[in-house]
Amino acid sequence: MADLIGLKNRRQYELKEKGQFPFQDYEMAIIANKFGMSETDLFFS
């Protein structure tokens, strides 16, 4: 997933998962698209 959104390593993604750094709008859009879900359903439900 880190590669998909252009992060340099898995650690950066893990920090976002833990809430230490926010996901950017474009990152949420890329991830939601990958799973075939809306951003709202994936991140806010």
N, C-alpha and C positions, 0 to 999 in steps of 0.2 A: 504494500500500500504506500509505503514511503516513496518508492520509485515512481508510482503512478502519479503522485502529486508533486514530484520534483524535489523531495527532501534529500539531503545528502546521506542520511543514515536512518536506521530503524529507531535509534534513541530519540531523535527529534520527533518522530511520529508518536512514540510512547509518551513523551512529555505532553503532547497535545491530547492524547487519549486520557491522561491523568488530570487534565484541566490546568496544567501549569502554563500552557501557552494556548491561545485560541486558534481554532481552525479559521482560515480566511474563507470568504464567500466562494471564491473560485475553487478552493480545495473541497469544500462541502459539495459543490456542484459536480465535480469530477467523481468523488466517491459515490454520491447518490446515483449518478448515471451508470457507474460500474455495476451497481447492484440492482439497477432498474427500479429505483424507488425515488420518491420525491425527497427533497432535502428536509422538509417538515417531518415526514414519516420517519426518516432515518435518524435525525438528530434531535428532534423535539418531542417525540411521542414516547 
